[in-house]
């Protein structure tokens, strides 16, 4: 769990940093901004699915039936 948090933190802060420097680099602004945004989104997905009891896992689906896992 600690390793997952470290990976999340590096990706999240790195994504924010890449979005921040995108305005300083001439010619690659949109590409760097989109890459930083993708890193932030991937880091959020990483931390939500990191553990067996992750935020997006459920034992039952929305209609109360068994999960399809």
PQR file with spaces between the fields and no chain letter, atoms N, CA, C, O and H, PARSE charges and radii, in Angstrom:
ATOM       1  N    UNK     1       0.824   -1.193    0.000 -0.4000 1.5000
ATOM       2  CA   UNK     1       0.000    0.000    0.000 -0.0000 2.0000
ATOM       3  C    UNK     1       0.867    1.255    0.000  0.5500 1.7000
ATOM       4  O    UNK     1       0.526    2.245   -0.648 -0.5500 1.4000
ATOM       5  N    UNK     2       1.965    1.220    0.710 -0.4000 1.5000
ATOM       6  CA   UNK     2       2.863    2.378    0.742 -0.0000 2.0000
ATOM       7  C    UNK     2       3.464    2.620   -0.644  0.5500 1.7000
ATOM       8  O    UNK     2       3.569    3.764   -1.087 -0.5500 1.4000
ATOM       9  H    UNK     2       2.242    0.417    1.237  0.4000 1.0000
ATOM      10  N    UNK     3       3.856    1.546   -1.321 -0.4000 1.5000
ATOM      11  CA   UNK     3       4.412    1.683   -2.667 -0.0000 2.0000
ATOM      12  C    UNK     3       3.386    2.279   -3.621  0.5500 1.7000
ATOM      13  O    UNK     3       3.734    3.115   -4.455 -0.5500 1.4000
ATOM      14  H    UNK     3       3.770    0.617   -0.961  0.4000 1.0000
ATOM      15  N    UNK     4       2.135    1.864   -3.511 -0.4000 1.5000
ATOM      16  CA   UNK     4       1.077    2.421   -4.359 -0.0000 2.0000
ATOM      17  C    UNK     4       0.905    3.913   -4.096  0.5500 1.7000
ATOM      18  O    UNK     4       0.713    4.696   -5.026 -0.5500 1.4000
ATOM      19  H    UNK     4       1.853    1.185   -2.834  0.4000 1.0000
ATOM      20  N    UNK     5       0.977    4.305   -2.820 -0.4000 1.5000
ATOM      21  CA   UNK     5       0.841    5.721   -2.506 -0.0000 2.0000
ATOM      22  C    UNK     5       2.012    6.530   -3.053  0.5500 1.7000
ATOM      23  O    UNK     5       1.818    7.647   -3.533 -0.5500 1.4000
ATOM      24  H    UNK     5       1.133    3.669   -2.064  0.4000 1.0000
ATOM      25  N    UNK     6       3.214    5.988   -2.988 -0.4000 1.5000
ATOM      26  CA   UNK     6       4.381    6.687   -3.515 -0.0000 2.0000
ATOM      27  C    UNK     6       4.261    6.855   -5.026  0.5500 1.7000
ATOM      28  O    UNK     6       4.555    7.924   -5.562 -0.5500 1.4000
ATOM      29  H    UNK     6       3.372    5.081   -2.598  0.4000 1.0000
ATOM      30  N    UNK     7       3.828    5.797   -5.711 -0.4000 1.5000
ATOM      31  CA   UNK     7       3.630    5.892   -7.163 -0.0000 2.0000
ATOM      32  C    UNK     7       2.568    6.936   -7.481  0.5500 1.7000
ATOM      33  O    UNK     7       2.742    7.749   -8.389 -0.5500 1.4000
ATOM      34  H    UNK     7       3.589    4.929   -5.276  0.4000 1.0000
ATOM      35  N    UNK     8       1.457    6.913   -6.726 -0.4000 1.5000
ATOM      36  CA   UNK     8       0.406    7.905   -6.912 -0.0000 2.0000
ATOM      37  C    UNK     8       0.935    9.316   -6.734  0.5500 1.7000
ATOM      38  O    UNK     8       0.679   10.193   -7.559 -0.5500 1.4000
ATOM      39  H    UNK     8       1.315    6.253   -5.989  0.4000 1.0000
ATOM      40  N    UNK     9       1.675    9.531   -5.654 -0.4000 1.5000
ATOM      41  CA   UNK     9       2.166   10.868   -5.348 -0.0000 2.0000
ATOM      42  C    UNK     9       3.121   11.383   -6.420  0.5500 1.7000
ATOM      43  O    UNK     9       3.043   12.547   -6.815 -0.5500 1.4000
ATOM      44  H    UNK     9       1.883    8.819   -4.984  0.4000 1.0000
ATOM      45  N    UNK    10       4.017   10.527   -6.889 -0.4000 1.5000
ATOM      46  CA   UNK    10       4.960   10.928   -7.944 -0.0000 2.0000
ATOM      47  C    UNK    10       4.211   11.268   -9.228  0.5500 1.7000
ATOM      48  O    UNK    10       4.508   12.273   -9.873 -0.5500 1.4000
ATOM      49  H    UNK    10       4.081    9.581   -6.569  0.4000 1.0000
ATOM      50  N    UNK    11       3.237   10.432   -9.605 -0.4000 1.5000
ATOM      51  CA   UNK    11       2.479   10.704  -10.826 -0.0000 2.0000
ATOM      52  C    UNK    11       1.623   11.962  -10.693  0.5500 1.7000
ATOM      53  O    UNK    11       1.533   12.753  -11.631 -0.5500 1.4000
ATOM      54  H    UNK    11       2.995    9.615   -9.081  0.4000 1.0000
ATOM      55  N    UNK    12       1.000   12.147   -9.538 -0.4000 1.5000
ATOM      56  CA   UNK    12       0.124   13.303   -9.342 -0.0000 2.0000
ATOM      57  C    UNK    12       0.903   14.609   -9.348  0.5500 1.7000
ATOM      58  O    UNK    12       0.563   15.542  -10.076 -0.5500 1.4000
ATOM      59  H    UNK    12       1.073   11.504   -8.776  0.4000 1.0000
ATOM      60  N    UNK    13       1.947   14.669   -8.536 -0.4000 1.5000
ATOM      61  CA   UNK    13       2.755   15.898   -8.486 -0.0000 2.0000
ATOM      62  C    UNK    13       3.478   16.122   -9.809  0.5500 1.7000
ATOM      63  O    UNK    13       3.605   17.259  -10.263 -0.5500 1.4000
ATOM      64  H    UNK    13       2.223   13.911   -7.945  0.4000 1.0000
ATOM      65  N    UNK    14       3.949   15.046  -10.429 -0.4000 1.5000
ATOM      66  CA   UNK    14       4.590   15.168  -11.735 -0.0000 2.0000
ATOM      67  C    UNK    14       3.642   15.685  -12.790  0.5500 1.7000
ATOM      68  O    UNK    14       4.034   16.494  -13.631 -0.5500 1.4000
ATOM      69  H    UNK    14       3.845   14.122  -10.061  0.4000 1.0000
ATOM      70  N    UNK    15       2.396   15.233  -12.763 -0.4000 1.5000
ATOM      71  CA   UNK    15       1.409   15.728  -13.722 -0.0000 2.0000
ATOM      72  C    UNK    15       1.120   17.203  -13.546  0.5500 1.7000
ATOM      73  O    UNK    15       1.009   17.943  -14.523 -0.5500 1.4000
ATOM      74  H    UNK    15       2.077   14.576  -12.080  0.4000 1.0000
ATOM      75  N    UNK    16       0.999   17.631  -12.298 -0.4000 1.5000
ATOM      76  CA   UNK    16       0.781   19.057  -12.035 -0.0000 2.0000
ATOM      77  C    UNK    16       1.995   19.865  -12.477  0.5500 1.7000
ATOM      78  O    UNK    16       1.853   20.955  -13.030 -0.5500 1.4000
ATOM      79  H    UNK    16       1.090   17.029  -11.504  0.4000 1.0000
ATOM      80  N    UNK    17       3.185   19.330  -12.235 -0.4000 1.5000
ATOM      81  CA   UNK    17       4.405   20.024  -12.649 -0.0000 2.0000
ATOM      82  C    UNK    17       4.479   20.134  -14.170  0.5500 1.7000
ATOM      83  O    UNK    17       4.824   21.192  -14.696 -0.5500 1.4000
ATOM      84  H    UNK    17       3.300   18.444  -11.786  0.4000 1.0000
ATOM      85  N    UNK    18       4.160   19.051  -14.879 -0.4000 1.5000
ATOM      86  CA   UNK    18       4.193   19.083  -16.350 -0.0000 2.0000
ATOM      87  C    UNK    18       3.168   20.076  -16.886  0.5500 1.7000
ATOM      88  O    UNK    18       3.450   20.800  -17.841 -0.5500 1.4000
ATOM      89  H    UNK    18       3.880   18.192  -14.451  0.4000 1.0000
ATOM      90  N    UNK    19       1.978   20.120  -16.280 -0.4000 1.5000
ATOM      91  CA   UNK    19       0.994   21.121  -16.713 -0.0000 2.0000
ATOM      92  C    UNK    19       1.509   22.532  -16.451  0.5500 1.7000
ATOM      93  O    UNK    19       1.249   23.444  -17.236 -0.5500 1.4000
ATOM      94  H    UNK    19       1.748   19.532  -15.504  0.4000 1.0000
ATOM      95  N    UNK    20       2.224   22.714  -15.370 -0.4000 1.5000
ATOM      96  CA   UNK    20       2.748   24.037  -15.046 -0.0000 2.0000
ATOM      97  C    UNK    20       3.830   24.507  -15.992  0.5500 1.7000
ATOM      98  O    UNK    20       3.855   25.680  -16.364 -0.5500 1.4000
ATOM      99  H    UNK    20       2.435   21.973  -14.732  0.4000 1.0000
ATOM     100  N    UNK    21       4.735   23.610  -16.394 -0.4000 1.5000
ATOM     101  CA   UNK    21       5.810   24.031  -17.294 -0.0000 2.0000
ATOM     102  C    UNK    21       5.355   24.083  -18.749  0.5500 1.7000
ATOM     103  O    UNK    21       6.086   24.576  -19.608 -0.5500 1.4000
ATOM     104  H    UNK    21       4.715   22.657  -16.092  0.4000 1.0000
ATOM     105  N    UNK    22       4.161   23.581  -19.032 -0.4000 1.5000
ATOM     106  CA   UNK    22       3.707   23.581  -20.423 -0.0000 2.0000
ATOM     107  C    UNK    22       3.572   24.996  -20.974  0.5500 1.7000
ATOM     108  O    UNK    22       3.676   25.192  -22.184 -0.5500 1.4000
ATOM     109  H    UNK    22       3.567   23.181  -18.334  0.4000 1.0000
ATOM     110  N    UNK    23       3.346   25.968  -20.129 -0.4000 1.5000
ATOM     111  CA   UNK    23       3.190   27.337  -20.592 -0.0000 2.0000
ATOM     112  C    UNK    23       4.529   28.009  -20.857  0.5500 1.7000
ATOM     113  O    UNK    23       4.561   29.092  -21.442 -0.5500 1.4000
ATOM     114  H    UNK    23       3.261   25.808  -19.145  0.4000 1.0000
ATOM     115  N    UNK    24       5.631   27.400  -20.444 -0.4000 1.5000
ATOM     116  CA   UNK    24       6.955   27.962  -20.645 -0.0000 2.0000
ATOM     117  C    UNK    24       7.634   27.434  -21.906  0.5500 1.7000
ATOM     118  O    UNK    24       8.562   28.062  -22.415 -0.5500 1.4000
ATOM     119  H    UNK    24       5.605   26.521  -19.969  0.4000 1.0000
ATOM     120  N    UNK    25       7.184   26.294  -22.411 -0.4000 1.5000
ATOM     121  CA   UNK    25       7.830   25.635  -23.543 -0.0000 2.0000
ATOM     122  C    UNK    25       7.131   26.065  -24.825  0.5500 1.7000
ATOM     123  O    UNK    25       5.926   25.868  -24.980 -0.5500 1.4000
ATOM     124  H    UNK    25       6.431   25.784  -21.997  0.4000 1.0000
ATOM     125  N    UNK    26       7.888   26.648  -25.734 -0.4000 1.5000
ATOM     126  CA   UNK    26       7.312   27.135  -26.986 -0.0000 2.0000
ATOM     127  C    UNK    26       7.110   25.982  -27.960  0.5500 1.7000
ATOM     128  O    UNK    26       8.020   25.186  -28.190 -0.5500 1.4000
ATOM     129  H    UNK    26       8.867   26.808  -25.608  0.4000 1.0000
ATOM     130  N    UNK    27       5.924   25.898  -28.525 -0.4000 1.5000
ATOM     131  CA   UNK    27       5.631   24.922  -29.555 -0.0000 2.0000
ATOM     132  C    UNK    27       5.042   23.618  -29.060  0.5500 1.7000
ATOM     133  O    UNK    27       4.456   22.878  -29.850 -0.5500 1.4000
ATOM     134  H    UNK    27       5.184   26.545  -28.339  0.4000 1.0000
ATOM     135  N    UNK    28       5.177   23.310  -27.781 -0.4000 1.5000
ATOM     136  CA   UNK    28       4.673   22.043  -27.251 -0.0000 2.0000
ATOM     137  C    UNK    28       3.656   22.252  -26.124  0.5500 1.7000
ATOM     138  O    UNK    28       3.435   21.358  -25.307 -0.5500 1.4000
ATOM     139  H    UNK    28       5.653   23.911  -27.139  0.4000 1.0000
ATOM     140  N    UNK    29       3.048   23.425  -26.089 -0.4000 1.5000
ATOM     141  CA   UNK    29       2.169   23.744  -24.969 -0.0000 2.0000
ATOM     142  C    UNK    29       1.021   22.756  -24.838  0.5500 1.7000
ATOM     143  O    UNK    29       0.790   22.208  -23.760 -0.5500 1.4000
ATOM     144  H    UNK    29       3.228   24.151  -26.753  0.4000 1.0000
ATOM     145  N    UNK    30       0.309   22.529  -25.918 -0.4000 1.5000
ATOM     146  CA   UNK    30      -0.871   21.657  -25.860 -0.0000 2.0000
ATOM     147  C    UNK    30      -0.481   20.219  -25.550  0.5500 1.7000
ATOM     148  O    UNK    30      -1.158   19.552  -24.768 -0.5500 1.4000
ATOM     149  H    UNK    30       0.497   22.975  -26.793  0.4000 1.0000
ATOM     150  N    UNK    31       0.586   19.738  -26.145 -0.4000 1.5000
ATOM     151  CA   UNK    31       1.024   18.362  -25.915 -0.0000 2.0000
ATOM     152  C    UNK    31       1.434   18.147  -24.460  0.5500 1.7000
ATOM     153  O    UNK    31       1.047   17.151  -23.848 -0.5500 1.4000
ATOM     154  H    UNK    31       1.136   20.280  -26.780  0.4000 1.0000
ATOM     155  N    UNK    32       2.204   19.061  -23.910 -0.4000 1.5000
ATOM     156  CA   UNK    32       2.632   18.928  -22.516 -0.0000 2.0000
ATOM     157  C    UNK    32       1.464   19.077  -21.548  0.5500 1.7000
ATOM     158  O    UNK    32       1.395   18.372  -20.541 -0.5500 1.4000
ATOM     159  H    UNK    32       2.518   19.870  -24.407  0.4000 1.0000
ATOM     160  N    UNK    33       0.557   19.984  -21.846 -0.4000 1.5000
ATOM     161  CA   UNK    33      -0.600   20.154  -20.972 -0.0000 2.0000
ATOM     162  C    UNK    33      -1.454   18.888  -20.961  0.5500 1.7000
ATOM     163  O    UNK    33      -1.894   18.445  -19.900 -0.5500 1.4000
ATOM     164  H    UNK    33       0.613   20.557  -22.664  0.4000 1.0000
ATOM     165  N    UNK    34      -1.689   18.304  -22.138 -0.4000 1.5000
ATOM     166  CA   UNK    34      -2.473   17.068  -22.218 -0.0000 2.0000
ATOM     167  C    UNK    34      -1.742   15.906  -21.539  0.5500 1.7000
ATOM     168  O    UNK    34      -2.379   15.059  -20.913 -0.5500 1.4000
ATOM     169  H    UNK    34      -1.332   18.664  -22.999  0.4000 1.0000
ATOM     170  N    UNK    35      -0.421   15.862  -21.658 -0.4000 1.5000
ATOM     171  CA   UNK    35       0.349   14.812  -20.989 -0.0000 2.0000
ATOM     172  C    UNK    35       0.251   14.965  -19.471  0.5500 1.7000
ATOM     173  O    UNK    35       0.104   13.971  -18.761 -0.5500 1.4000
ATOM     174  H    UNK    35       0.096   16.551  -22.167  0.4000 1.0000
ATOM     175  N    UNK    36       0.329   16.183  -18.972 -0.4000 1.5000
ATOM     176  CA   UNK    36       0.183   16.422  -17.538 -0.0000 2.0000
ATOM     177  C    UNK    36      -1.207   16.075  -17.047  0.5500 1.7000
ATOM     178  O    UNK    36      -1.365   15.501  -15.970 -0.5500 1.4000
ATOM     179  H    UNK    36       0.448   16.991  -19.549  0.4000 1.0000
ATOM     180  N    UNK    37      -2.211   16.419  -17.828 -0.4000 1.5000
ATOM     181  CA   UNK    37      -3.582   16.081  -17.469 -0.0000 2.0000
ATOM     182  C    UNK    37      -3.784   14.568  -17.445  0.5500 1.7000
ATOM     183  O    UNK    37      -4.461   14.037  -16.565 -0.5500 1.4000
ATOM     184  H    UNK    37      -2.083   16.885  -18.703  0.4000 1.0000
ATOM     185  N    UNK    38      -3.193   13.882  -18.416 -0.4000 1.5000
ATOM     186  CA   UNK    38      -3.281   12.420  -18.447 -0.0000 2.0000
ATOM     187  C    UNK    38      -2.582   11.799  -17.230  0.5500 1.7000
ATOM     188  O    UNK    38      -3.077   10.827  -16.659 -0.5500 1.4000
ATOM     189  H    UNK    38      -2.643   14.312  -19.132  0.4000 1.0000
ATOM     190  N    UNK    39      -1.441   12.359  -16.838 -0.4000 1.5000
ATOM     191  CA   UNK    39      -0.753   11.853  -15.653 -0.0000 2.0000
ATOM     192  C    UNK    39      -1.586   12.019  -14.386  0.5500 1.7000
ATOM     193  O    UNK    39      -1.637   11.120  -13.547 -0.5500 1.4000
ATOM     194  H    UNK    39      -1.039   13.149  -17.302  0.4000 1.0000
ATOM     195  N    UNK    40      -2.228   13.152  -14.255 -0.4000 1.5000
ATOM     196  CA   UNK    40      -3.075   13.377  -13.082 -0.0000 2.0000
ATOM     197  C    UNK    40      -4.238   12.395  -13.086  0.5500 1.7000
ATOM     198  O    UNK    40      -4.564   11.817  -12.050 -0.5500 1.4000
ATOM     199  H    UNK    40      -2.187   13.883  -14.937  0.4000 1.0000
ATOM     200  N    UNK    41      -4.866   12.202  -14.239 -0.4000 1.5000
ATOM     201  CA   UNK    41      -5.992   11.264  -14.327 -0.0000 2.0000
ATOM     202  C    UNK    41      -5.543    9.832  -14.053  0.5500 1.7000
ATOM     203  O    UNK    41      -6.229    9.093  -13.348 -0.5500 1.4000
ATOM     204  H    UNK    41      -4.601   12.672  -15.081  0.4000 1.0000
ATOM     205  N    UNK    42      -4.411    9.440  -14.597 -0.4000 1.5000
ATOM     206  CA   UNK    42      -3.897    8.093  -14.356 -0.0000 2.0000
ATOM     207  C    UNK    42      -3.528    7.886  -12.891  0.5500 1.7000
ATOM     208  O    UNK    42      -3.724    6.800  -12.346 -0.5500 1.4000
ATOM     209  H    UNK    42      -3.853   10.040  -15.169  0.4000 1.0000
ATOM     210  N    UNK    43      -3.002    8.910  -12.265 -0.4000 1.5000
ATOM     211  CA   UNK    43      -2.655    8.770  -10.847 -0.0000 2.0000
ATOM     212  C    UNK    43      -3.904    8.587   -9.990  0.5500 1.7000
ATOM     213  O    UNK    43      -3.893    7.810   -9.035 -0.5500 1.4000
ATOM     214  H    UNK    43      -2.842    9.792  -12.708  0.4000 1.0000
ATOM     215  N    UNK    44      -4.980    9.299  -10.326 -0.4000 1.5000
ATOM     216  CA   UNK    44      -6.222    9.116   -9.582 -0.0000 2.0000
ATOM     217  C    UNK    44      -6.790    7.724   -9.808  0.5500 1.7000
ATOM     218  O    UNK    44      -7.294    7.101   -8.873 -0.5500 1.4000
ATOM     219  H    UNK    44      -4.989    9.930  -11.102  0.4000 1.0000
ATOM     220  N    UNK    45      -6.715    7.229  -11.037 -0.4000 1.5000
ATOM     221  CA   UNK    45      -7.184    5.873  -11.322 -0.0000 2.0000
ATOM     222  C    UNK    45      -6.317    4.850  -10.596  0.5500 1.7000
ATOM     223  O    UNK    45      -6.832    3.845  -10.106 -0.5500 1.4000
ATOM     224  H    UNK    45      -6.306    7.734  -11.797  0.4000 1.0000
ATOM     225  N    UNK    46      -5.025    5.087  -10.521 -0.4000 1.5000
ATOM     226  CA   UNK    46      -4.101    4.174   -9.843 -0.0000 2.0000
ATOM     227  C    UNK    46      -4.463    4.031   -8.366  0.5500 1.7000
ATOM     228  O    UNK    46      -4.542    2.916   -7.852 -0.5500 1.4000
ATOM     229  H    UNK    46      -4.607    5.903  -10.920  0.4000 1.0000
ATOM     230  N    UNK    47      -4.680    5.143   -7.692 -0.4000 1.5000
ATOM     231  CA   UNK    47      -4.916    5.078   -6.255 -0.0000 2.0000
ATOM     232  C    UNK    47      -6.302    4.514   -5.957  0.5500 1.7000
ATOM     233  O    UNK    47      -6.493    3.898   -4.908 -0.5500 1.4000
ATOM     234  H    UNK    47      -4.615    6.050   -8.110  0.4000 1.0000
ATOM     235  N    UNK    48      -7.274    4.707   -6.847 -0.4000 1.5000
ATOM     236  CA   UNK    48      -8.600    4.150   -6.598 -0.0000 2.0000
ATOM     237  C    UNK    48      -8.630    2.640   -6.792  0.5500 1.7000
ATOM     238  O    UNK    48      -9.435    1.956   -6.159 -0.5500 1.4000
ATOM     239  H    UNK    48      -7.119    5.208   -7.699  0.4000 1.0000
ATOM     240  N    UNK    49      -7.770    2.107   -7.655 -0.4000 1.5000
ATOM     241  CA   UNK    49      -7.750    0.672   -7.911 -0.0000 2.0000
ATOM     242  C    UNK    49      -6.572   -0.033   -7.252  0.5500 1.7000
ATOM     243  O    UNK    49      -6.322   -1.203   -7.542 -0.5500 1.4000
ATOM     244  H    UNK    49      -7.116    2.663   -8.169  0.4000 1.0000
ATOM     245  N    UNK    50      -5.845    0.645   -6.377 -0.4000 1.5000
ATOM     246  CA   UNK    50      -4.590    0.122   -5.848 -0.0000 2.0000
ATOM     247  C    UNK    50      -4.746   -1.128   -4.996  0.5500 1.7000
ATOM     248  O    UNK    50      -3.930   -2.042   -5.110 -0.5500 1.4000
ATOM     249  H    UNK    50      -6.047    1.596   -6.141  0.4000 1.0000
ATOM     250  N    UNK    51      -5.738   -1.198   -4.170 -0.4000 1.5000
ATOM     251  CA   UNK    51      -5.847   -2.284   -3.204 -0.0000 2.0000
ATOM     252  C    UNK    51      -7.038   -3.175   -3.552  0.5500 1.7000
ATOM     253  O    UNK    51      -7.860   -2.822   -4.397 -0.5500 1.4000
ATOM     254  H    UNK    51      -6.401   -0.455   -4.077  0.4000 1.0000
ATOM     255  N    UNK    52      -7.123   -4.319   -2.899 -0.4000 1.5000
ATOM     256  CA   UNK    52      -8.266   -5.208   -3.128 -0.0000 2.0000
ATOM     257  C    UNK    52      -9.572   -4.549   -2.733  0.5500 1.7000
ATOM     258  O    UNK    52     -10.614   -4.823   -3.329 -0.5500 1.4000
ATOM     259  H    UNK    52      -6.455   -4.606   -2.212  0.4000 1.0000
ATOM     260  N    UNK    53      -9.526   -3.697   -1.752 -0.4000 1.5000
ATOM     261  CA   UNK    53     -10.736   -2.986   -1.323 -0.0000 2.0000
ATOM     262  C    UNK    53     -10.739   -1.573   -1.883  0.5500 1.7000
ATOM     263  O    UNK    53     -11.116   -0.630   -1.186 -0.5500 1.4000
ATOM     264  H    UNK    53      -8.680   -3.474   -1.268  0.4000 1.0000
ATOM     265  N    UNK    54     -10.322   -1.417   -3.135 -0.4000 1.5000
ATOM     266  CA   UNK    54     -10.255   -0.103   -3.763 -0.0000 2.0000
ATOM     267  C    UNK    54     -11.619    0.562   -3.856  0.5500 1.7000
ATOM     268  O    UNK    54     -12.652   -0.089   -3.695 -0.5500 1.4000
ATOM     269  H    UNK    54     -10.016   -2.183   -3.701  0.4000 1.0000
ATOM     270  N    UNK    55     -11.615    1.844   -4.115 -0.4000 1.5000
ATOM     271  CA   UNK    55     -12.844    2.620   -4.113 -0.0000 2.0000
ATOM     272  C    UNK    55     -13.794    2.221   -5.233  0.5500 1.7000
ATOM     273  O    UNK    55     -14.998    2.448   -5.115 -0.5500 1.4000
ATOM     274  H    UNK    55     -10.776    2.372   -4.246  0.4000 1.0000
ATOM     275  N    UNK    56     -13.299    1.640   -6.304 -0.4000 1.5000
ATOM     276  CA   UNK    56     -14.170    1.317   -7.425 -0.0000 2.0000
ATOM     277  C    UNK    56     -14.591   -0.142   -7.449  0.5500 1.7000
ATOM     278  O    UNK    56     -15.275   -0.562   -8.382 -0.5500 1.4000
ATOM     279  H    UNK    56     -12.321    1.455   -6.400  0.4000 1.0000
ATOM     280  N    UNK    57     -14.206   -0.920   -6.460 -0.4000 1.5000
ATOM     281  CA   UNK    57     -14.602   -2.330   -6.416 -0.0000 2.0000
ATOM     282  C    UNK    57     -15.796   -2.508   -5.481  0.5500 1.7000
ATOM     283  O    UNK    57     -15.852   -1.925   -4.398 -0.5500 1.4000
ATOM     284  H    UNK    57     -13.651   -0.578   -5.702  0.4000 1.0000
ATOM     285  N    UNK    58     -16.734   -3.316   -5.919 -0.4000 1.5000
ATOM     286  CA   UNK    58     -17.926   -3.576   -5.114 -0.0000 2.0000
ATOM     287  C    UNK    58     -18.213   -5.064   -5.125  0.5500 1.7000
ATOM     288  O    UNK    58     -17.923   -5.756   -6.101 -0.5500 1.4000
ATOM     289  H    UNK    58     -16.689   -3.790   -6.799  0.4000 1.0000
ATOM     290  N    UNK    59     -18.780   -5.548   -4.045 -0.4000 1.5000
ATOM     291  CA   UNK    59     -19.147   -6.958   -4.011 -0.0000 2.0000
ATOM     292  C    UNK    59     -20.438   -7.191   -4.779  0.5500 1.7000
ATOM     293  O    UNK    59     -20.665   -8.287   -5.291 -0.5500 1.4000
ATOM     294  H    UNK    59     -19.016   -4.986   -3.252  0.4000 1.0000
ATOM     295  N    UNK    60     -21.280   -6.178   -4.864 -0.4000 1.5000
ATOM     296  CA   UNK    60     -22.527   -6.270   -5.627 -0.0000 2.0000
ATOM     297  C    UNK    60     -22.550   -5.165   -6.672  0.5500 1.7000
ATOM     298  O    UNK    60     -21.963   -4.100   -6.481 -0.5500 1.4000
ATOM     299  H    UNK    60     -21.095   -5.288   -4.448  0.4000 1.0000
ATOM     300  N    UNK    61     -23.234   -5.429   -7.778 -0.4000 1.5000
ATOM     301  CA   UNK    61     -23.363   -4.372   -8.769 -0.0000 2.0000
ATOM     302  C    UNK    61     -24.533   -3.480   -8.395  0.5500 1.7000
ATOM     303  O    UNK    61     -25.103   -3.644   -7.316 -0.5500 1.4000
ATOM     304  H    UNK    61     -23.711   -6.294   -7.933  0.4000 1.0000
ATOM     305  N    UNK    62     -24.909   -2.535   -9.260 -0.4000 1.5000
ATOM     306  CA   UNK    62     -25.878   -1.517   -8.910 -0.0000 2.0000
ATOM     307  C    UNK    62     -27.274   -2.079   -8.656  0.5500 1.7000
ATOM     308  O    UNK    62     -28.022   -1.519   -7.855 -0.5500 1.4000
ATOM     309  H    UNK    62     -24.445   -2.402  -10.136  0.4000 1.0000
ATOM     310  N    UNK    63     -27.636   -3.169   -9.320 -0.4000 1.5000
ATOM     311  CA   UNK    63     -28.992   -3.700   -9.122 -0.0000 2.0000
ATOM     312  C    UNK    63     -29.063   -4.710   -7.972  0.5500 1.7000
ATOM     313  O    UNK    63     -30.104   -5.339   -7.777 -0.5500 1.4000
ATOM     314  H    UNK    63     -27.028   -3.624   -9.971  0.4000 1.0000
ATOM     315  N    UNK    64     -27.990   -4.875   -7.216 -0.4000 1.5000
ATOM     316  CA   UNK    64     -28.000   -5.744   -6.063 -0.0000 2.0000
ATOM     317  C    UNK    64     -27.648   -7.195   -6.379  0.5500 1.7000
ATOM     318  O    UNK    64     -27.589   -8.028   -5.474 -0.5500 1.4000
ATOM     319  H    UNK    64     -27.145   -4.365   -7.375  0.4000 1.0000
ATOM     320  N    UNK    65     -27.416   -7.502   -7.640 -0.4000 1.5000
ATOM     321  CA   UNK    65     -27.065   -8.851   -8.033 -0.0000 2.0000
ATOM     322  C    UNK    65     -25.586   -9.117   -7.805  0.5500 1.7000
ATOM     323  O    UNK    65     -24.853   -8.227   -7.376 -0.5500 1.4000
ATOM     324  H    UNK    65     -27.464   -6.825   -8.374  0.4000 1.0000
ATOM     325  N    UNK    66     -25.148  -10.328   -8.086 -0.4000 1.5000
ATOM     326  CA   UNK    66     -23.733  -10.665   -7.891 -0.0000 2.0000
ATOM     327  C    UNK    66     -22.826   -9.920   -8.879  0.5500 1.7000
ATOM     328  O    UNK    66     -23.231   -9.592   -9.995 -0.5500 1.4000
ATOM     329  H    UNK    66     -25.744  -11.051   -8.435  0.4000 1.0000
ATOM     330  N    UNK    67     -21.619   -9.671   -8.446 -0.4000 1.5000
ATOM     331  CA   UNK    67     -20.653   -8.990   -9.303 -0.0000 2.0000
ATOM     332  C    UNK    67     -20.223   -9.914  -10.442  0.5500 1.7000
ATOM     333  O    UNK    67     -20.334  -11.134  -10.329 -0.5500 1.4000
ATOM     334  H    UNK    67     -21.291   -9.938   -7.540  0.4000 1.0000
ATOM     335  N    UNK    68     -19.736   -9.335  -11.530 -0.4000 1.5000
ATOM     336  CA   UNK    68     -19.336  -10.123  -12.694 -0.0000 2.0000
ATOM     337  C    UNK    68     -17.854  -10.427  -12.694  0.5500 1.7000
ATOM     338  O    UNK    68     -17.340  -10.931  -13.693 -0.5500 1.4000
ATOM     339  H    UNK    68     -19.646   -8.344  -11.621  0.4000 1.0000
ATOM     340  N    UNK    69     -17.142  -10.139  -11.605 -0.4000 1.5000
ATOM     341  CA   UNK    69     -15.698  -10.350  -11.561 -0.0000 2.0000
ATOM     342  C    UNK    69     -15.397  -11.801  -11.633  0.5500 1.7000
ATOM     343  O    UNK    69     -14.229  -12.191  -11.611 -0.5500 1.4000
ATOM     344  H    UNK    69     -17.559   -9.730  -10.793  0.4000 1.0000
